[in-house]
Amino acid sequence: MTASVERSIDVSSFNPPNACYTQWWEETELRGYKHYRSARWATEKEPRIKMFEEFNVLGSSLGYEIFDVFFEKDSVLIRLTYQNGSFGIFLSSEKKEDAVPVETWLRDMFPKTKPKTDDTVNLKFWFHNPQDGGSRTNRVLSVPKWEDIRSNYGTEVQEELDKLTASTFRPSHGGQLILWQGPPGTGKTFAIRALVREWVKWCDSAYIIDPEAFLNDANYMMQAMLHQDRQYVAEDDYEEGYLGEEFENVTEETAADDEEDAATPQEREEVWRLLIIEDAGELLTHDAKYRSAQAFSRLLNIADGILGQGLKVLVLITTNEEVKDLHEAVSRPGRCASHIIFPDLTKDEANAWLEAKGKEQRVTKDTSLAELFGEVDGFRIKDNKRPEKRTIGFGRG
């Protein structure tokens, strides 16, 4: 007589988008599988349910921009997710090695999105998800070399960014702030893109879309801070311009892997993480503690506080506001690794910039970088005032 197995599922908190995860986990426990693999990467190839119909499809959840399917292949339980170009896998198996060829098969079927040129990287964007804290998506972002845009900035900004983008630069310790302030149109965002490119070999960068939600939701904050795609990277093996690798190569574990694990810090470089928060001046002012108490406290805790201890995390914050009096807790040495003010270009700097671009017009006072790019793109500067019609960003790039 065949023994029957009874299963019960609590449907009180049933969530259709997570239904396949529940099924995958229930079936994994039922079979007694003890080995798991998971990974996530960006891909331009979208999965379709018909791709897996030849296998034992056990469940699916399909909807607007959501693909979630649960099936079995070669005695491996597989849950696939796809949303906004991000492909995720959850594998469970009786033996650890059983999942390796399945993951290799999936990676071959859905190859990673790679930058189309040397001037692009894959950048992560984090946003709040009410169901489980934070969610992320990947985008291919156009990024310039610092040396190609250096002339867009004044001498003081050039000197500070020269230090940050030097190939030998590494932070002294984690949990530090990088503060950039200046009026709109002075090139802060463009400089961020250049910094991401210059740091790509040793730092994973992530953009926080909703800073208030990030700092007010502990689950979301810890997900973004602790998620690290590459534990170590060897410069000789690293593919330039490709940011955000998750499992570099899927191979059988060998004795060589144990030797790699035993390598010294001098032989392999631990990857850092940069969290980018733009337009967050309310977190920097002298009255920040009263305006956004919880967010302010958590920011300080990340930066050189308990949360930041032992983490290779830097937080870059920009603001368009004129912050005359930064809060001393934010700007104190040790917590603030770099503070750069992005001003308009002086009259002489702006005219030198126009001359280098082959323009005959000259300005009579300090002028923003955005206005100068507007002039190059055909927006006339009249009476040296900001044009009524402005370009968005910096015109090219």
N, C-alpha and C positions, 0 to 999 in steps of 0.2 A: 504494500500500500504506500503510495507516494505521500510524503508529508506535505501539508499545505503551509504556506507562509502568509501570515496576515500583516497588512500594512495599514497604518493609520496616519493621516496627514491633518494637521491643524489648519483649517481653512479660514480661521478668524482673521488672519493677517495676510491672506492670499493676495499676491501681487502679480498680475499677468505678465508684465515684462520680465519678472524673475522666475517665472514658472519652470523654465528649462533648467535653471540652476537647482531648484528644489528637486526636480526629477533626477538630475544627474547625481546629486548628493544622496538621495534616497536609494537609488540603484547601486551607487558605490558602496554604501553601508550594507545593503542587502547581500551583495556579493563578497563582502569582506575585503575589498581592495584597500591596500594600505600605502600605495605609492601614487603620488600626484605630481603633475607638471602644469605650469600655467605660464602664459606669455602674452604680450600684446605688442602689436606693431602697426605702422601705417601702411596701407596698401591701396592702390588705385583700382584693383580688380574687385568688383562687388560679388559676393557669394549669392547663389540662387539655390532654392530648395531641391531643384531637379539634379543638381550636381551630386547629391548624396542619396538619391532614391534607390540606388543599387545596394545600399547598405541598410542596416536595420534602423530606420528612423523611428525613434521612440517618442519624440515630442518636438513641437515648434511653436514659436511665438513671433508672429510677423505683424508689422504695423508701419506707420509712417516713420521712415528713416530708422527703423529698428529691424534687425534680423537676428534671430536667436533660435538655434536648432540643436537638438540632442540626438545623437546616433551612436552606433557601435561599429567599430572596424577592427578586425584582427584581435578580438577580445579586449579591446581598449574602449572605454567609455569616453565619448567626446562631446563637449559642449562648445559650440562656436557662437560668437557674438560679432556683430558688425554695426557700427554707427558712426556717421560723420567721417568716414575714411579710416576708422580705427578698428582693427581686427583683433579679437581676443580668443584665446583657447584655454580650455580647462580639460585636462586629461587625467584619468585614473586607471590603474592597471594592477594586476596581481603581482607582476614582476616589474621592477624598475626599468629594465632594459626594453620591455615590450613597447613602451611609449615613444622611444627614440625614433624608430622608422616612421611612426605615425606623424610625429611633429615635423620630421623632415619632409614628408609627403605634403603636409599642409603648407609649409613654408615655400615649397616649390610651386604649389598650386596658386598661392597668393603671395607673390614676391613683395618685399618691402618697397615702399616708395622711396626712391633715391632722388636727391637733388638733380635737376636737369642740367645744371651747369655748376661750375666751381663757385658761383656767386649766390648759391642758395643753400639753406640748411633746413632740416626738419625741426620745428619748434613746437613745444607743448603749450597748450592753453588750458588752464584750469578754471572751472566754474562750479558754482554751488548746485548740488543735486539734493532736493529735499528728502529723497528716499535713503541715500546712503552717504551723506557728507559731500565729498567732492567728486567730480567727474572731469575727464580731460579728453581733449581731441588734439590731433596733430595737424599742422599745416606746413607746407613748404613755403619758406619766407625768403624773399630776396634780401641779400645782405651785402654791403660794400666792404672793401678793405679799408682799414683806418688810414693807410697812407694815401688812398685815393680821395678821401674827403677831408683830410687834415687841414687843407687850406680854407675850409669853410668856417673855421673857428679862429678866435683871437689867440694871442700868444699864451695867456695864462691857461686857457682851456687846452690848448695843444700840449703844453708841458705836463699837465695833470693826466691827460689821456695817453700821452706817450708812456708814462710810468705804468698805467693800468694795462696797456696793450702790449707791453714788452714781452718777448717770448720767455724771458726768465722770471716774469712776475708770478708769484703765488701768494695767497693771503697768509698772514702770520698765524691766524687761527680762525676757526669757524665762529658763527654767531656774530657777525659784524654787519653794520649798515654802510651802504654807499648812498650818499645824498646828492641829488642833482636838482638845482633850482634855477629858474629863469623864466622870463615871459614867453608866451606862445611864439613859435616861429624862430626860435634860436637854435634849433637843431638837436634837442635832447633825444628825441625818438630815433633820429638817424644815427646818433652816436651809440645808442643802445644796440641797434642792429649791427654796427661795426664791432662793438664789444663782444656780442654773442659769437660772431665769426672768429674773432681773434682768440677767444677762450675755448673754442669748440673741442680742442683735443683733450682738455683736462676738466671741462666744466659742462654739466648738463643745465641748460637754461629753461625756465618755465615762466610763462606770463600769467599773472593772476588777473582775471577779467573783472572780478567783483571783490575788491579789497575789503569792504565792510563785512561781507559774508564770510570771507576767508578768516578774518581776525575775530569774528564773533561766533564761529562754529568750530569747536575744538576738533571734531572728527575730520572736517574738511581740511583744517590747517595741518594736522598731523599727517594726513594722507599726502598732501603736496610736499611737506618737508621730508618725509621719510622715504617716499618712493624714489628709488634710484635705479636707473636702467643698467648702468655699467658700473660694476664695482671697481674694476681696475682696467686700465687701458695702456697698451704698449704702443708707443708712438710709431714704431716701425710697421705695426700691423693695423694701425688705425686708418680708416678710409676718410681722407680729408673732406670736410664739408658735410659729413653724415652725422647728424646729431640725434641721439636718442636710441641707440641700439639696445635691445633687450636680451636675448641670448645670442651671442655673436655667431656661433656655429653649433649645430646640434650634432654631437659626435658621441660615440661610446666613451664611457669613462675608462681611463687607463692610468697606469702608474705615473705617466707624465703629468696627469692632472694633479696628483698629490704633490709632485715636485713644484708645480706652478703655485699651489696653495701655500707652499713653504717659502716662496720667494720673499726677499726682503723688500722694504719700502724703496730702497735704492734701485731695485730691479723692476719694479712696477709702480705706477703712479695711481694713487687713489683719486677717484673722480669726485669733484666738488659739485655743488648745486647752487644755481643762482635763481632766486625768486624775484621777478620784475613786477613792481607795483607803480603804475603811473598815476599822476594827478591825485596825489594823496596828501596834500598840504595840511589837511586837518589833523594829521598824525604827527606833525612836526612842530607846531607852534607852542609857545610857552603855556597856553591854556588847554593843551590837548588832553590833559588828564581830566579836565572837567567837561570837555566837549564830547569825548569818546573814551570814557574811562576804561571799559573792558578791552577795547581794541588797542588802546595805548599801552595798557599793562602787558598784553600778550605780545605786542611788538617788542617791548623791552625785554620780555622773557625769552623771545627768540634771539634777540641781539645781545649776546653776552650774559644771558640769564640762565636759569636752570634748563630750559628747553634747548638752548643753543649749545650747551656743554656737550662736547664730543661729536657734534654734527658738523660736517663739512658744508655748511649752509651760509650763503651771503644773501642779503636782502637789498635790492636796489630800489630806492624810492625817488620818484620825481615829483615836482610840483611846479605849477605855473604861477602860483601865488608869490607875492613878495613877502618872504618870511624874514622880517627884520630881527626877530628875537627867537632863535631856535630854542626849544626846551633843552635845558642843560643835560637832562638825562639822555636825550637823543644824540646830542652833539659832542658829548664828552670823549676824550681820547681813549682808545681801546675799544669802545663800542662803535664809533664812527671811523671806518677805515679810510674813507675818502669823501670830501665835501667839495663839489665843483659848482661854481656859479656860472651859468651860461648867459652872458649879457648880449645885447645887440652889438654888432660890429661897430667899432669906432668909425668916424668919417674917413680917416686914412685907410683903415683896413677894408672898409666897404668899397672905396674907390680903387684900391689895389685889386680887389676881387673882381670888380667890373672890368678893369683893364685886362686882367688875365683871361676873361671870357670874351674879349674882343669888343666890348661895348664902349661907346663914346660918351654916354651919359654919366654924369657925376652927381653925387649927393653932397649935401652941405651939413649933415649932422649924422649922428649914430643911426644905423639902419639894421633891421632884422634880416636874418638869412632868408626867411620866407619871402620877404619883399624883394630881395636881390634875385632870387630864383624866379619870382614873378616877372621881374624886368627881363630876364633872359628869355622867358616864355612869351613875351609880348605884352605884359601888363606894365604900362608906363607909370613911373614914379613921378607924381606931380607935387610940387612944393614940398617934396620930401615927407609926405604923409603916407600912412599906410593906404594902399590902393583900396577903392571901394569894392572892386572885384578881386577876390583873393584865390589863389590856388590852394588846394588841399595838400598838406604835406610839403614836399620839396620838389614837386614837379617831375623829377626823374628818379628812378631807382627801384 
